[in-house]
Each structure stands twice: as structure tokens, then as C-alpha cells.
Amino acid sequence: MKSVIETEHLSKWYGNVLGLSDVSLQIEPGITGILGPNGAGKSTFLKLISGQIKPNIGTSAIKGERIWNNYRLFSNIGFCPEQDAFYEDLTGWQFMTGLLRLFHFSPSERESRAREALEIVELMEDKDRIIKSYSRGMRQRLKVAQAIAHDPEIIILDEPLNGLDPLGRRKIIRLIKTYKSEGRTIIVSSHVLPEIEAMTKRIILIHQGKIFAQGDIHYIRDLIEAHPHIVSVKCSDPRQLASKFIQEDFVLNVNFSSAEDTLLVETNNRDKFFSLLPPLIVKHNIEVEEITSPDDNLQAVFDYLVGK
Amino acid sequence: MGRKSSKLKVFFLISILPVVIALIIKVNQFLSDRTPIQGIFIFNNMSVVIYLQFLILLLALFYGTSVCSEEVEGKTLTYLTTRPVSKSALLVGKYAAYTSLAIIMTSIGVILSFLILNLDDLLNFSLYKTLLRDVVVLSLGLMCYTAFFTFIGTIMKKSILFGLIFSFGWENVIQYFPGSTQRFAIVHYLKSLLPVPKTGRFSFLMVRLEPSSPLFAVFMIFLITGVFLGLACILFSWKEYIFED
């Protein structure tokens, strides 16, 4: 797939403070999650690829065109900033139509696009209230609305789920996934691992201004083979299965859940484990109800990568 | 994007202040036994002392520096710079909006002051030429000063402090310097468009003026406006604004 956003040796300093260091990557259509703790450089990266700031070293381009000071690109880019900043004395409707005016839409198109975006984020009922009176969640949804109102191909969302209630989060996640299915490019940052995990498996891990890892969660897992991996097998005879696995050199530890119906196997070689599991199940006629990887989530990978 | 801030209300009230002064003067004239000073004479002095040397500077300073700084300080610049509009167009658009607002606010005050002070001579249509001239000169002043302060606002964080020093230091001192030095003050060109009063209580404010020709003065006002607005556009386009946490 052809990449939409490309960066080469992208670096940014704020005085003596390093914001981002030597980031070279390509982002393809679909959802890409930017993950890292606060201050890792996620926002700096998003500001660089949305033309908010210029790099000290390196280049960034969208569809081959430089980003910094290239305003024409923005007819196809939607950006939801992290900061909770608004024109507080405007109503939600005025805010939306005012920003859409800068896209040179006709008055009727401005209104229809504003209405559509506000309906998507469920703010239509509150459109005539001044933003100052909005709750944190409403403000967050309004930020998302202004990023999607002009129907952009590329959507950059900096911590879009901050301040949203669980229902609001679920709706925004669903919206992001809808955009993915339409072939758009969505870049989402978060410091909350399950948020990113709920949206995508394609992630970029950033820490201290550097990319720690990127790719599919499983690819990243492969990168850190030495890191123990836990597989949970809920089955009819976990003790028998454990006795078979314990003999293998790639199995470091076996354990049982409190209900004693689930076997927890700690392995340093996932592939070997999963190639051995099916023959054992068949040979010993064990009924398997569920196989899961409790630590096959971003938290485990991230903790390992940052050396916690 | 507009801002319906309390700042607007404050500045509107300030711009109306001369109207209150005009009212007090007029009421005092009605109640006093002394021969009243001509309304047009008071109006001319009010135009120079209150509007030209104080009010338009204040309005231009706060609106001009706000063009850029309020977006940066309010962290709303992101919404504007992620639209398919050049940064120069954004800056010029906001400058034009703020200048127009300041001109309207000032004009309302000037017209009301004029009408109040000349209440007993409203049918003397020759006086309206003075009103028109003063409104035009003050509008040119607002246009020029706002452009200058827009430029200052794009390069400086403490632009208000610098602006106050410039407005009430530089502009108020340099204009009284003899010779060509006074041409380094914007107010010199604005005053060159006004007649020099020969007599009167406030004539000392004009006596040192060595006016430029009206045509040259207008040219210089537009040139200064163009240069500073152009510089502001260049700076605003290429400078990156990093929000403070």
C-alpha cells in the first residue's frame, strides 16, 4: 500500500529540550496509533505532520508534498489538537460554521456540513450554547467535529478520547473505525493503551522523543522474543496439559487460575508453543474452551520496551 | 473567527468617554453665565488631544497586538492554521476586521461628540466638513497604527509594554522635535492633514509641527501601513508559535 505520510530523520528541539529525534517512518491508509507516556513526543510528532511547527532537522511530507507552510494541503486534513482551547464566547454552531468558512464553502454547504458533524458527535442539541458552558466531554467532541466537518482524507487526532465518558469513547472509536473502512488515513495518539488497542493493531511506540518500535502488535512482540509471553488456556484438564508443557525448554513457567480451569503458560517462544498446543489437545482429548494471551496487549509490550 | 470578549465592551466604553466629556462641557456651558467657547473649537482640540494622541493609539495598540497574540495565548491558532487559507490571509483578515471595528467605535464617539458640542449650530453645514476630515484622519491613524502594532504583536511577547512606550513615549515626544526628526513619528503625518491652529488653549501642541504636504502625508501613512502589514505577514507565515503549557 502506498504511504500517505512520510517523514525522514525528523527532529525537533524546544531550546535545549529534545522533542523528537530522528524519526523516519511511513504511514499508510488505515488507523495508526501513536502511543507513549506524557511528554514522549507524540504531540510534537503530530504537530510536525500537521504543519503546526517546523522541524529542526529532517523532512515530513503528505503525498509527496512538504507540510510546513503548505496551506493547500489542509483541505484534505482534519486536525484535532490536544489542548482544550476554544473561542469560548462563541456557540458551538458559530465555531463550526466560522471554521468551515475558511474552506470557502457556500453558506448552505457550511451549514449542512456543520450540522452533519455536530450530529455525528451528538452536539446538535447543544449547538446554540456558548462553548464556555460545555462540559469537558462536549468540548472534546466539538474538537473532533471541527476535524471531520470538511470530510478530510487524513484525520490527525491528538488524544481524542481525553475527557470522554465510556459511552462517548466507544462512539468516537466506532467513528474512527468507520473512517478506516472508508479508506481514510487516521492517526490517533494516546497515552492510554487500551484506547489505542481498541482502535488499531498498527502502532508506533514513542518514548523520550524516539521511536521505540512500530508495526503490528504481533510484529512488536516478535521483536522482543526474549520477553516472556503468557498464554491462557481454559480447558477441561489443565493439569494434564501442564504436565506436557513443563517438559519443554521454551516453557518457563506454568500456573493455574484460581478457578483451576485455566492454565497459564509462560513461554519465551510463542511460535513453538502454538505449534505444539494443537497436537497435545488432540492426543489427550482435552476440550479447550478458550485460548487468550493476557499480556498480548500494548501495556506489556510498552512496559518491557521502556524497561520498567 | 471573532471573539465577543469583554475587551470589546471595555474599549467601546473608552471610546464613548469623549462623548461624556462633550456632554459635561455642553451642560456646563448651558449653566454658566460666561460667553461659551465655540463648539467647533472644542471639537477640534478634542479630536487632537483625546482621539488622535490618546484614544486611537490605545485602540490600535490593543487590537493590533491582539491579532496574533490572542490566538497564541488562547492556543486557538491551531484551528486557523489547519485550514486551507494562507497565514497572510488570516492575518490581513483579522487586521481588517479589528481596524474596521476600531474605526466604527471611534467614528460613533467622534460623531456624537461633534453633535453634542455643536448642538446650537447643527444647521451650519460647513462644520460637517470638519467632522468628515477628522473622521478620515482618525481612520487613517487607526489603519496605520493597527498595522504597526500587528507587526509588533507578531514578533514580541511583551508587545503591550513596548506599544505603550512607543505610543505615549516615542510618538508624543518625537513629534515635537524640530526639523525632519518629527517625520519619524506617525502622528506627524496625521497632524499634517489637520489645520494648524493659530490660537487657543491647546495650540502649544501644534506649534512645533512642521507639516508635510497633505499628499505626501497620505502617501506616507499608506506606505507605513503597507510596510508593517507586509512585514507582519512574512513573520506570521514563517515564524512557528509554540504554545506554553
HADDOCK unambig.tbl for C-alpha pairs under 7 A between the chains (distance, minus, plus):
assign (segid A and resid 52 and name CA) (segid B and resid 78 and name CA) 6.95 0.50 0.50
assign (segid A and resid 53 and name CA) (segid B and resid 240 and name CA) 5.55 0.50 0.50
assign (segid A and resid 54 and name CA) (segid B and resid 240 and name CA) 6.88 0.50 0.50
assign (segid A and resid 71 and name CA) (segid B and resid 83 and name CA) 6.74 0.50 0.50
assign (segid A and resid 71 and name CA) (segid B and resid 84 and name CA) 4.83 0.50 0.50
assign (segid A and resid 71 and name CA) (segid B and resid 85 and name CA) 5.82 0.50 0.50
assign (segid A and resid 71 and name CA) (segid B and resid 86 and name CA) 5.72 0.50 0.50
assign (segid A and resid 72 and name CA) (segid B and resid 84 and name CA) 4.93 0.50 0.50
assign (segid A and resid 73 and name CA) (segid B and resid 84 and name CA) 6.69 0.50 0.50
assign (segid A and resid 74 and name CA) (segid B and resid 82 and name CA) 5.78 0.50 0.50
assign (segid A and resid 74 and name CA) (segid B and resid 83 and name CA) 5.20 0.50 0.50
assign (segid A and resid 74 and name CA) (segid B and resid 84 and name CA) 4.79 0.50 0.50
assign (segid A and resid 75 and name CA) (segid B and resid 83 and name CA) 6.52 0.50 0.50
assign (segid A and resid 75 and name CA) (segid B and resid 84 and name CA) 5.27 0.50 0.50
assign (segid A and resid 79 and name CA) (segid B and resid 82 and name CA) 6.83 0.50 0.50
assign (segid A and resid 85 and name CA) (segid B and resid 74 and name CA) 6.49 0.50 0.50
assign (segid A and resid 85 and name CA) (segid B and resid 75 and name CA) 5.74 0.50 0.50
assign (segid A and resid 85 and name CA) (segid B and resid 76 and name CA) 5.86 0.50 0.50
assign (segid A and resid 86 and name CA) (segid B and resid 76 and name CA) 5.97 0.50 0.50
assign (segid A and resid 87 and name CA) (segid B and resid 3 and name CA) 6.52 0.50 0.50
assign (segid A and resid 89 and name CA) (segid B and resid 3 and name CA) 6.63 0.50 0.50
assign (segid A and resid 89 and name CA) (segid B and resid 4 and name CA) 5.84 0.50 0.50
assign (segid A and resid 89 and name CA) (segid B and resid 5 and name CA) 6.87 0.50 0.50
assign (segid A and resid 98 and name CA) (segid B and resid 1 and name CA) 5.98 0.50 0.50
assign (segid A and resid 102 and name CA) (segid B and resid 83 and name CA) 6.25 0.50 0.50
assign (segid A and resid 102 and name CA) (segid B and resid 84 and name CA) 6.91 0.50 0.50
assign (segid A and resid 102 and name CA) (segid B and resid 85 and name CA) 6.52 0.50 0.50
assign (segid A and resid 103 and name CA) (segid B and resid 83 and name CA) 6.58 0.50 0.50
assign (segid A and resid 103 and name CA) (segid B and resid 84 and name CA) 6.13 0.50 0.50
